[in-house]
């Protein structure tokens, strides 16, 4: 598995606010600059499936691979690859939220070449925008 990007931010928002924003996939394009739209096929639960349309790219099916009270992992299925976004929330004096973007599969080298630089460039700005959106939630 190749790690493409990592980003971390702190927030005054409660962890539940981040899960509320992640679960409201119809609004992802408001804080994720690479996303045109996202549709979830049912409730936001582990095992849920959906479709994501990146800006300038084809529709991609995904699955909510893991969903706990501290972690949300979604995996997009690509031809010859799996693109994974692992989101984590930890609490302390402030909430810390992080995302790790990775890819695996026999064509990971191809997908890294096609998308890697853009994903690496957008990971921190997207996470920062998510923090702003989560802080606007009254959780």
RODO-2510 file (C-alpha; in nm, 4 decimals, decimal comma):
residues 139
     n   res          X          Y          Z
     1     x     0,0000     0,0000     0,0000
     2     x     0,1348     0,3424    -0,0960
     3     x     0,0554     0,6461     0,1180
     4     x    -0,0287     0,9404    -0,1063
     5     x    -0,1085     1,2064     0,1538
     6     x    -0,1641     1,2740     0,5197
     7     x    -0,3159     1,5760     0,6892
     8     x    -0,3925     1,6687     1,0497
     9     x    -0,5828     1,9561     1,2093
    10     x    -0,7173     2,0522     1,5491
    11     x    -1,0609     2,1884     1,6226
    12     x    -1,2969     2,3146     1,8883
    13     x    -1,5723     2,0996     1,7346
    14     x    -1,6831     1,7812     1,9072
    15     x    -1,5949     1,4537     1,7327
    16     x    -1,9660     1,4008     1,6582
    17     x    -1,9612     1,7122     1,4373
    18     x    -1,7029     1,5512     1,2086
    19     x    -1,9075     1,2332     1,1799
    20     x    -2,2139     1,4436     1,1026
    21     x    -2,0285     1,6129     0,8148
    22     x    -1,8830     1,2842     0,6872
    23     x    -2,2257     1,1206     0,7036
    24     x    -2,3895     1,4044     0,5112
    25     x    -2,2201     1,3074     0,1866
    26     x    -2,4460     1,5252    -0,0284
    27     x    -2,2594     1,8259     0,1187
    28     x    -1,9030     1,6983     0,0708
    29     x    -1,8491     1,9254    -0,2288
    30     x    -1,8896     2,2235     0,0061
    31     x    -1,5624     2,1416     0,1846
    32     x    -1,3849     1,8992    -0,0512
    33     x    -1,2442     2,0841    -0,3530
    34     x    -1,1922     1,7668    -0,5609
    35     x    -1,5498     1,6380    -0,5299
    36     x    -1,8319     1,7224    -0,7684
    37     x    -2,0910     1,5102    -0,5847
    38     x    -2,1338     1,2041    -0,3618
    39     x    -2,4357     0,9756    -0,3269
    40     x    -2,4753     0,7252    -0,0455
    41     x    -2,7019     0,4245    -0,1076
    42     x    -2,8752     0,4300     0,2300
    43     x    -2,7710     0,5245     0,5825
    44     x    -2,4167     0,6122     0,6874
    45     x    -2,3150     0,2784     0,8395
    46     x    -2,0256     0,0375     0,8053
    47     x    -2,0720    -0,1563     0,4808
    48     x    -2,2738     0,1190     0,3099
    49     x    -2,2024     0,1764    -0,0575
    50     x    -2,2249     0,4796    -0,2790
    51     x    -2,0903     0,6630    -0,5796
    52     x    -1,8518     0,9573    -0,5893
    53     x    -1,7939     1,1908    -0,8836
    54     x    -1,4568     1,3661    -0,8647
    55     x    -1,4231     1,6930    -1,0527
    56     x    -1,2931     1,6120    -1,4011
    57     x    -1,3112     1,2364    -1,3451
    58     x    -1,5480     0,9436    -1,3898
    59     x    -1,7976     0,8194    -1,1303
    60     x    -1,6353     0,5858    -0,8791
    61     x    -1,8097     0,3318    -0,6528
    62     x    -1,7048     0,3279    -0,2875
    63     x    -1,7777     0,1454     0,0360
    64     x    -1,7740     0,2594     0,3974
    65     x    -1,5238    -0,0042     0,5033
    66     x    -1,5016     0,0948     0,8690
    67     x    -1,7107     0,3188     1,0928
    68     x    -1,6524     0,3456     1,4667
    69     x    -1,6851     0,6325     1,7135
    70     x    -1,3271     0,7399     1,6326
    71     x    -1,2686     0,6258     1,2732
    72     x    -1,4281     0,6437     0,9293
    73     x    -1,2638     0,4612     0,6368
    74     x    -1,3984     0,4768     0,2832
    75     x    -1,2536     0,2836    -0,0096
    76     x    -1,3065     0,3767    -0,3744
    77     x    -1,2841     0,0932    -0,6220
    78     x    -1,0661     0,1738    -0,9218
    79     x    -0,9654    -0,0519    -1,2078
    80     x    -0,6646    -0,2363    -1,0655
    81     x    -0,6637    -0,0379    -0,7434
    82     x    -0,8292     0,0636    -0,4194
    83     x    -0,8101     0,4245    -0,3030
    84     x    -0,8503     0,4476     0,0750
    85     x    -0,9300     0,7538     0,2850
    86     x    -0,8784     0,6749     0,6559
    87     x    -1,0202     0,9469     0,8827
    88     x    -0,9526     0,9498     1,2569
    89     x    -1,0722     1,1684     1,5409
    90     x    -0,9080     1,1878     1,8825
    91     x    -0,9963     1,4053     2,1770
    92     x    -0,7934     1,5924     2,4318
    93     x    -0,8013     1,9622     2,5111
    94     x    -0,9098     1,9999     2,1490
    95     x    -1,0310     1,7531     1,8890
    96     x    -0,7641     1,6283     1,6497
    97     x    -0,8789     1,5039     1,3114
    98     x    -0,6588     1,3372     1,0541
    99     x    -0,6833     1,1758     0,7143
   100     x    -0,4468     0,9364     0,5409
   101     x    -0,4933     0,8725     0,1691
   102     x    -0,3423     0,5520     0,0356
   103     x    -0,3677     0,3271    -0,2657
   104     x    -0,3068    -0,0395    -0,3238
   105     x    -0,3560    -0,2888    -0,6025
   106     x    -0,1617    -0,3924    -0,9124
   107     x    -0,2186    -0,0557    -1,0865
   108     x    -0,1409     0,1625    -0,7840
   109     x     0,1592     0,3077    -0,9690
   110     x    -0,0745     0,4236    -1,2497
   111     x    -0,3339     0,5779    -1,0176
   112     x    -0,0615     0,7425    -0,8102
   113     x     0,0736     0,9031    -1,1270
   114     x    -0,2754     1,0158    -1,2386
   115     x    -0,4157     1,1380    -0,9052
   116     x    -0,1382     1,1350    -0,6478
   117     x    -0,0106     1,4907    -0,6787
   118     x    -0,3601     1,6435    -0,6775
   119     x    -0,4684     1,4388    -0,3751
   120     x    -0,1486     1,5287    -0,1900
   121     x    -0,2016     1,8967    -0,2690
   122     x    -0,5663     1,9021    -0,1600
   123     x    -0,5548     1,6846     0,1554
   124     x    -0,4668     1,9627     0,4019
   125     x    -0,6877     2,2357     0,2488
   126     x    -0,9823     1,9934     0,2369
   127     x    -0,9271     1,8940     0,5989
   128     x    -0,9023     2,2594     0,7008
   129     x    -1,2330     2,3296     0,5222
   130     x    -1,3894     2,0292     0,6983
   131     x    -1,2822     2,1758     1,0338
   132     x    -1,4599     2,5024     0,9478
   133     x    -1,7736     2,3093     0,8451
   134     x    -1,7630     2,0920     1,1596
   135     x    -1,7177     2,3936     1,3845
   136     x    -2,0386     2,5364     1,2355
   137     x    -2,2291     2,2247     1,3510
   138     x    -2,3930     2,2427     1,6901
   139     x    -2,3198     1,8889     1,8104
***
